[in-house]
Structure formats: structure tokens, C-alpha cells
Amino acid sequence: MTFETPASAALAAHALDAFERVVGATPGFRARPGQHDMAQSIATTLSRADLGEHPHPNKAITVIQAGTGVGKSAAYSSTAIAMALERKTRVLISTATVALQEQLMTKDLPALAASMDTPFAYALAKGRGRYVCKIKLERLVGTGSGGDDMFEDELPAAALPSTASQEAIEERRIHLYESMAHLLAKGQWDGDRDTLSDTPDPRDWAGVAAERHTCTARHCPRFRECSYYNARTRLAEANVIVANHDLVLASLGMKTLPDLDNCLVVFDEAHHLPAVALDQFSSAMDLSNLRWLDKLPKTLNEVAGKLHLHIGEDVQTVTSQLKGVLTTLARMAMDLVWAQTGKNADGGGQDGTLRFAHGVLPEALHEPVTQIHAQAAGLSKVLEALGVDVKAVAKEDPSQAVLCAQLYAQLGGLAPRLGALVSTAGLMLEHGEQPLAKWLQAESESSFLTLTAHACPIVPGDLLRQFLWSQTRGAVLTSASLTSCGSFDYFLREAGLINNPNVTALEVASPFDYTAQGTLTVVHTQTDPKNAEAYTREMVAELMADLAQVQRGALVLFTSRAQMRTATEALPYTLKDAVLVQGTLSRARLLATHMARVESGNPSVIFGLQSFGEGLDLPGALCETVCIAKLPFAPPSDPVDEARAEWLRSVGRDPFNELVIPATGIKLLQWTGRAIRTEDDRAQVICYDKRLQLQTYGRRMLAGLPPYRLERRDSRT
């Protein structure tokens, strides 16, 4: 536990004063006690953190749930930035969505910079792969080639496009790359993929993307004009850096972002952190698309030959052995998946998932996975050593720098694929007290089958505690949905902060008067929601009657695609033209169409799934009704969730109470949060799942929701 000193008290007072001046000067400002409480907690917390060199540094982290309408970005940005400027350090703001990044970069930070007494610079941090590599682009434009058969390498031979299609792909790519090169040469493009007028196909962009494995950095002849490193320079000059959770976790120890022990950190949309951590530390290897291995020995030998370098290993033999073992493993894995799902090679659909119980790899797979790990690791070392030699040639002989950069890029394209084999096979063989989730996934698309092997840790809090919080000194974690069933415990456990003496938690209520502004109606169906088919029929009938009453905007949230499809098919003629279904249009076009309809005085209803339950901001008439088809329990088939539940049961704990209920409570808080977005909104939430009132766990979830006026309605069918 950290304690306040006169110095930290003075810092906190300075930061809070800056917040008060900024919000007081904001046009249309309304005093919000909750926002002030949030700013005060942030100022006090961050003032206590010791940054930089320190023998026994104090750490301080505050976790703040700020209800809708609190104005949390203004509270944390003004306070944290004022303190960082006073302490001559920097602020790293991390978000989970592009929408919030854009809001910060185009609205919040420019307004703050204009109103604060001390000027500051801000910049957006992006992954290296968002920028073009000029060496790669020059090579592809110079050779008139679409680039190393990238597209073909990603598909099995049976799925390759026809010759005419391949020629069309090649022609499109050449045109795209020539256009990029022209824009760069004219200074009309900065090399950032996101600033192109038309977003390129990911497979096209992959051929020219800047990547760590393909970059010779200071040895590259285009280093001084490199789009990525120029962006890095802007980051180095910025007082405030906006990034995302993926980039922050992927950059740990990489020096691409400020050191976490020497800056102030804000994690907005912090409820996403645990899931991002699991994703960052998971690994997968492709067992079906192995054509890239045929080119590996040729590439290594060609690079070595052009620079008169020596490769000590017989890469042709090792690669051939590796491909053989991967093919054997794929055949064994497919047999296991088919046996599990009751399918066979002639049995139609071949999709299936096989999770290994308790993270135990079947004995028969140990030998091939061990061989894959050893052989891929050996080839990775050869690749790395050759890369070091290529860089050395570029350093010693600048006249060969362009050639070396191009050759290094060729080598680097192989590194992630070998790395995936090494890391996945290593995790597959790992077995400790806390098991990993390990599974095989078969997916068929068009006429070909993809088979992948996966491994993933199951407790995100352990990962965040070990890799993130061990480095972080002063941090703010905030979101509108950090509590579940009225408690922070679930989030603190998932985020690795439970029982941490340096952590404080604060819940800041929304300024909205939910009781006056909205109702939550729970419909008591005759059918038990566990009886999915019968329940869906009854729920859809109730939903159709409610949608017939909609006069302006409404949002309907479903827990499954099948459920949404049933409701869509049941729409009467009078409602068909009023309903927009997720997936039929891009998200941007769907929302624009919805807004246009409502603004023109017509009713408009959006049918959406999980992703529409969070982040949608449809104030006023755009969303006067939110319908929740069923309590949003996660599907029970996720391999990581299954593995974690299995482990909890094995140690005498209850996964339903410990994981399922609180996770569902957070989703329900997000879903109901779509209804009231401003102080002037009037809206109703209708939930068709009677378990919200009748079950003990439902009442726990209900206790964690905003205080809507609660009503019960018996089913009309």
C-alpha cells in the first residue's frame, strides 16, 4: 500500500486543478460529481507512483467503473496529462477499439491541447505491419511481380485459383503496388495503410507490409525515409501516446513504446484486457497448408549464395523431414477429429474441434510433436544466423545494402511460420500444475480443409500479473463495465489484480436518472429458456408484437445467429422493410441507413449479435427500445473456456458461479447500456428471459444493472 506524502499531495492537487480548469472552460459544461470523483482518484493514485530509477518503487493502480455519461475520457486525459507534464514524463493511453482511438485523436486530445495551459504533443501508435516497407515495394515494382506467390502459399494445391484468376490477381497487385510507389514518390502518401483512400486486400498488403522479421533497421538504405521509423520518431517526441491493448502487450520488452516503469498508463475499455492477454500468449500452427516449406531450403540457399555466405546445416534434409512429420501429424489429427465428431473423409461436412482433456496430449502425438519442435527450432536457428550474417554484410559493405535488405526481407517472411511451429509444439508438450487449453480445429471452406493445432494459457490474470503489472508503476483502468453483479471481484481476478495492496477500486455512478428515464421489462415466457427451440418460438412471437409498437429506433440483441435467423424469417410483411440485419451490410453502412431512416421519421430496427451489444452509441430517437432475446451466456463450446472450467472443477471450484455468471453479468450490463445514452433519453429495455427475476444468479445480475424502473410482463402467447 502506498501512502501520500507532501510531494505527492502537491502533484495530485496540481493535476486536479488542471482537470477543473479544463472542464470548467468546456462549452456546455455540466458539473458532474462522479467525473470529479474519478479525476480526484486518478490524481491521487498517479501522484503516489514512483517512476524511473528507484530502489524500492511505490506502485499505484486505480480501477474505476465510470457509468455512461460520466465523461471518463475528459477525467483521465486532463488529469493524467497535467501530472505527466509536471513530472516530465509521458502518458500512454491504451484502448480496445479503433472508434475510441479515433475519438481521442480527432476530438478529445485536440480540444484538450487547445484548453490546457501547458502545450503538449500527442501521437497514435500503430503496429509495424500498418506501414509499407519501401524496400519490399521497390523490389515488387521493379520486378513486375505480385510477390513470391504469397497468395498461392496460403492455400492447398487443390484450392489454387485458375490460371486466368491468378493472372487477374497478379495484374491487380502490380497495379496496386505501382500506385503506392507513385503516391510515395509524389509525397501524396505517408506509407500508412490506414491513410490510403481504398483499403487494400490483406493478402495484397502482406507483400509490402513492414515487419520486424523482414527489417534490417539502421542497415536499410531506406531507413531515413522509412514510414514506420518516421512514425516512431513522432512517438518519441510525443507527450501523449494513444495505442491499443494488443500493441501494448505485444510490445512488452521491445522498446517500441515508453517503458511502463517510467510513464503513466491509462487502460480505457479495460474490461477487454484479460481476453487480449489470452490471445497474445496463445499459439497456433497450420498442419494443412505446407507448400511454403518447399521453398524454404531454396530461399536459404539462394540468399547465402548471393552473398557468398555459408550454411552449416543440411536444410534440405531437415525441411523434408519436418514436412513429412507435419503431414503425418495432420493425418493422425484428422483421424482424431473425425473420430470425435463421428465423421469421416466421405461424410460430408468435416468441420470439428477436438480439445484434449486436462491439457494432456495423446501419447501417440508426443513423438511427432517433439520432432516438429526440434526440427523447426533447428531451422529457426539457421534462419536467424543467416539473417545476422546478412546484416553484417550490409554494415561492412554499404554498396550491397539494398540487396541485403531485400534478401533479409525474403528470409523474414519465413520466420513467423517457423516461429509458430516452434511455439505451438513447445506449448503442446508443456504440462504443469495448471494445464493449458490444447485443441485441434478442422474447418472446411469452399472445397478445401484447413487443420490447425492450438495451445493457450487458461488464466489471463496470471499472464497480466507476470508480464504487465510487474513492470507498470502508475496506472488507471477504466470502463463502463468492470463490475459484475455489483462487485469488482471478477474483473480484478481476471485482470490479475485481486488482493493487490497497490490497487484501489472506485465505482462512479452515471449521472442519468435511470428510474425516471427508462424501464426494464422482464417477460415471463411459459417455456423454459433452456428448451431452446420452444423458447425461441415463444420469444420471437413476443418480439414481433413489441416491434410492431416501435415508432423510431430500436435494437434487438440475439445470443446466436440461428436465433437471429429465426426472428428474421418470422418478420411480417409490415416489418420487413424496417429491419436491418447485422451481416447484410457493413457495420458503417447499416448504422448510416438506420440513422437516415429514423431522422426521416420512419421506424428502424437493428438485429444484432454480441458485437452490437457493446460500443454502439445510438442516443435519443435512434434507440428508444432495446430487446434482449436471452441472457447472454457464452456458448459452451469455446475450448479455452471449456479447459478452464474443467480445471476449476478438478480443484473443487465451481466454474458456473466463478466464471459464467459474472461474465454474463458484465455482458448484460453492456447490453442494457445501449438504451440510455444522454440525460435527455427516454428508453425501454425488454428482456424475454424470466431467469433474470426467478433464478438466484439472475437476481445477482439484476443487482448489478442500472436502476431502471423494473416491470414484469407475462407472455401473451
Secondary structure, 3 states (H helix, E strand, C coil): CCCCCHHHHHHHHHHHHHHHHHHHCCCCCCCCHHHHHHHHHHHHHHHCCCCCCCCCCCCEEEEEEECCCCCHHHHHHHHHHHHHHHHCCCEEEEECCHHHHHHHHHHHHHHHHHHCCCCCCEEECCCHHHEECHHHHHHHHHHCCCCCCHHHHCCCHHHCCCHHHHHHHHHHHHHHHHHHHHHHHCCCCCCEHHHCCCCCCHHHHHCCECCHHHCCHHHCCCHHHCHHHHHHHHHHHCCEEEEEHHHHHHCCCCCCCCCHHHCEEEECCHHHHHHHHHHHCCEEEECCCCHHHHHHHHHHHHHHHHCCCCCCCCHHHHHHHHHHHHHHHHHHHHHHHHHHHCCCCCCCCCCEEEECHHHCCCHHHHHHHHHHHHHHHHHHHHHHHHHHHHHHHHHHCHHHHHHHHHHHHHHHCCHHHHHHHHHHHHHHHCCCCCCCEEEEEEEEECCEEEEEEEEECCCHHHHHHHHHHCCCCEEEEEECCCCECCECHHHHHHCCCCCCCCEEEEEECCCCCHHHHEEEEEEECCCCCCCHHHHHHHHHHHHHHHHCCCCCEEEEECCCHHHHHHHHHCCCHHHHCCEEECCCCCHHHHHHHHHHHHHCCCCEEEEECHHHHCCCCCCHHHHCEEEECCCCCCCCCCHHHHHHHHHHHHCCCCHHHHHHHHHHHHHHHHHHCCCCCCCCCCEEEEECCCHHHHCHHHHHHHHCCCCCEEEEEECCC
